[in-house]
Amino acid sequence: MTELIKITKNDSGKNVVSAIELYKYLGLASQHYAKWYNKNITRNEFVIENEDYIKLPLDGRSQDFALTIDFA
């Protein structure tokens, strides 16, 4: 079976995907990624940091997050 988005396991053993990879897969405009993650991840009142997503160390210019499969 081919994965559409790479699935990995976090330190807690949960399956997670990259927010950047999910965003790209959705075909959304790359210049709006920061606005998208602020609205849908960091300022989302229905999710819990370190449970539904984990903020990853900054790599380059874009912030990435490990999103649980249920949240993604």
BATI-138418 format. One line per field, with one value per residue (C-alpha): x, y, z; residue number from 0. Coordinates in steps of 0.2 Angstrom, whole numbers, plus 5000, padded with zeros to 4 digits. Layout:
<pts>
east <- X_...
north <- Y_...
up <- Z_...
n <- NUM_...
</pts>
This chain:
<pts>
east <- 5000_5007_5007_5000_5009_5024_5018_5030_5029_5032_5041_5024_5022_5007_5007_5010_5012_5021_5010_5020_5018_4999_4998_5007_4996_4981_4987_4986_4996_5013_5014_4999_5006_5010_4992_4985_4995_4991_4972_4971_4984_4991_4976_4963_4953_4948_4966_4979_4998_5008_4993_4986_5001_5019_5029_5045_5062_5063_5071_5075_5061_5045_5038_5033_5022_5020_5001_4992_4983_4966_4970_4976
north <- 5000_5017_5031_5048_5056_5049_5042_5040_5037_5050_5047_5042_5029_5038_5038_5056_5066_5082_5097_5104_5087_5088_5106_5102_5086_5097_5108_5124_5139_5139_5157_5155_5140_5151_5158_5141_5133_5147_5146_5127_5121_5133_5144_5129_5129_5110_5103_5101_5104_5088_5077_5081_5090_5093_5108_5102_5111_5125_5118_5132_5146_5135_5129_5111_5101_5082_5079_5064_5054_5058_5076_5077
up <- 5000_4995_5008_5002_5016_5026_5043_5057_5076_5089_5106_5113_5100_5091_5072_5066_5049_5045_5044_5030_5020_5024_5018_5002_4999_5001_4986_4996_4991_4999_5004_5015_5026_5041_5041_5039_5054_5065_5062_5061_5073_5086_5088_5086_5102_5100_5100_5113_5111_5115_5113_5096_5089_5093_5088_5079_5080_5067_5051_5039_5038_5040_5057_5056_5067_5070_5069_5076_5062_5071_5071_5053
n <- 0_1_2_3_4_5_6_7_8_9_10_11_12_13_14_15_16_17_18_19_20_21_22_23_24_25_26_27_28_29_30_31_32_33_34_35_36_37_38_39_40_41_42_43_44_45_46_47_48_49_50_51_52_53_54_55_56_57_58_59_60_61_62_63_64_65_66_67_68_69_70_71
</pts>
